[in-house]
Amino acid sequence: MTEDEIIRQCQAGDRDAFRLLVEQYKDVLYGTAYLMTNSRTIAEDQVQEAFISAWKGIGSFQMGRPMKPWLVRILVNKVISYRRANSNPTLPLDLESSANSAMDDPTEEVDRRDQLRQALLQLSQEQRQVVLLRYFTGLSLVETSAVLGRREGTVKAQAHRALEQLRNLLGEDNDQ
């Protein structure tokens, strides 16, 4: 069954068809939410809220458009709304505990991941969103622009500046 057929069934009220979409996209949404919140619990809650909103709004989904950017946009909006409502601290406890465990584990990979997490936290929220969506979620420039409601040129410039800043924060040579 194609994605368009599944969506048509969802629009007709078929919850089993919607479960197929949930299964297909739950991991990418969870990964995105976790990268944005650094909390497993909050990420799980926001993914669930995003899927609830998607189910409620599936009737207005335009056929022929890709589902992934639509779902990611719903999720990003949920996470942003959650942040506004809850005023989370800059360094959530989950990230702090993973930083402490990285110090206990001397492997280079764990240390490098921790450095990347810390560097991502130093980016502006706009730059961090672009990096997470483009490079961790795997959305195209066009899809990232659509999800964030920004012009492609703006997203491209933010990605360029963010990657440059990440290279500087991670101590990498910019000439590579």
C-alpha positions, 0 to 999 in steps of 0.5 A: 500500500502506498503512502497516499493510499494510507493517507486516504484511509486515514482521512476516511477515519481508519485508525489502523491505517494511521497506526501504519504512519505512526510506525513509519515515522515514530523513530524520526519524530522521537529522534528529533524531539530528543535532540530538541529537548535532551529529555526522553520523557519530554520527547516521548510526550511531545511525539505523542502530542504531535501524533494526536494533532496529526490525527485530528488534522489529517483531513486537511493534509494535502494529498501528493505532499510528503508526510514526513515534513508535515509531521516534523513541522507539527512536532517542532511546533509542539516542542516550541509551545512546550518550551514557552509554556514550561520555561525549561532550564538551558541544561536539562538534567538528562543532558547533565547526567549524560555529560557526567557518564561521559566523564566516567567512560573514557572512550573517544566516541562518547566524549565526542558526542558529549562535545557535540551536544554541548556545542549544539547547546551554544547555538542560537535556538534558530540555528540549532533547529536548522542543524537538527532538522537538516542533518539529524532528521535528514530533511532537505533544504526545502523541507526544513524551510517548510517545517520552520516557515522560513525562506530557503535562503534564510535556512541555508544561511543559518545552516552555514553559520551554524556549521561554521560555529560548530566547527569553531566550538569543536576546534576543527579546521575550517579549511577541510 
